[in-house]
Amino acid sequence: MLSLMAKKLMRIQLIVVVIAFVFASVGAPAQAQSAAIKQAIAEASVGDEDIASFYRETDFEPIWLGRGKNKRRLQALFEALETSGNHGLPTASYKVDALRNDIANATTARQAGAVEVAISETFLKYARDLQTGVLVPQRIDSLIVREIPYRARVSYLTSLVKSSPRPFFRALAPQTQEYNRLFGVKADLERQVGLGDWGQKVPGALKPGATGNSVAILRNRLQAMGYLGRSATSTYDPSIQQAVQVFQMDHGLTADGVAGPATIEEINKSAAERLASVIVAMERERWLNKERGKRHVLVNLTDFTAKIIDNDKITFETRSVIGAKSLDRRTPEFSDVMEHMVINPTWNVPRSITVKEYLPMLQKNPNAVGHLNLIDSRGRVVPRSAVNFAQYSGKTFPFRLKEPPSQGNALGLVKFMFPNPYNIYLHDTPAKSLFGREVRAYSHGCVRLHKPFDFAYALLAKQEADPQGYFQSVLSTGRETTVPLKEPVPVHIIYRTAFTSAKGHVQYRRDVYGRDAAIWRALEQRGVVLRGIQG
């Protein structure tokens, strides 16, 4: 029996034979690039200016149909399209069978020219899908405001004809360690789906010391997922407790070794559900397919962490609190550049918070939120007694609110600025208790840091001999002070419910804002499928 890949390769060889027949039918090889073929290509490309401009530069010579380099190029394209599902791409959208039929039925110069252009159109769609994503993220969620590093479409064609085909197609996907590992995880999960998941789901919560069939089911599922070695125990013993703890750490859960409701919910997630998360993560990796900086800050919203990455290694990590789940407080996803930090910051209360939260309080009690100063249009502090708050609405309120530097300031004692249209930054907070919670979505949108001073020391280490001493000396003045970063640091605020590490299991997190579920629905609508691979 021939393998599926062998059969596909045979079909590709057949297409090449048909192409040779097409060119023979319109004349000798020299005539295949005659005025008739070129005119047909020119006519077929009229509706796509990028393709038309490319063919004009090449005097409308075909790059797919024919022998030699064209033959090898077409073979490489069809091999790439046949295996596009390995990257979580919508294989059906490339209409490979229809393209084959068009090639087989092209018996005139006009038909050959139309097929040539159709192949280029398919190639451009595939190349962009693989390199920078199938979806436009902001159409899925308005707060995914990432600037996608799109290449000019015509550049794919010009680069292709100058390159060896197979290496060119291999280089289209993101060349990051994360993408490569996700690619392998996807294949593993597809095999697991083909085997029928990780076995029976655990019927309910369990604690150490429990016995019986439910424990055996938990044991079997942990074994199937690679968290537990060979065992026949039906008792929730220390080995199972340890396996549960490791599972909890890999899934952003409190690692107490108790299989409570939240832990059981994650343990019972199917291989297909995890596969969908990985495919979404691969799509997200394509959206961020650009140089991220040898040193950069990475904030993963679902993981509630902020990290400093130096040469692909984590050199600092701290817990974070992100925007609350309500639509008006969620933290957006974007990239920018951190230029400075502000020690002893003043909090300039955002207009939305001023009129939605504080104005109603002031209307009830003019002395409410006494830690905030009332500022007029000239920047002067206005006494509360001089204002009739009841006469204003959210639209007409003419004042701003400011909180001067202090230990209790809403921004804490330091904030880290990467100026952006969304008024998002990283900062300290006096509300330290929130960092002990498992799910930390409580802010108005900015990202609060558990260890902001250590974060500042790590950033300043590149420019100060004694970063801690320098920071503390500025802090001790009590004055608001801007400290520029001599080497600005890129900041990437991302959202990954599936991500990897060089060692250990895949990490999964809950979809706190529901964004990945929306992305998966959109990918499904575009034709991406969950596959189960047998054997």
Order of alpha helices (4+ residues) and beta strands (2+ residues): alpha-alpha-alpha-alpha-alpha-alpha-alpha-alpha-alpha-alpha-alpha-alpha-alpha-alpha-alpha-beta-beta-beta-beta-beta-alpha-beta-beta-beta-beta-beta-beta-alpha-alpha-beta-beta-beta-alpha
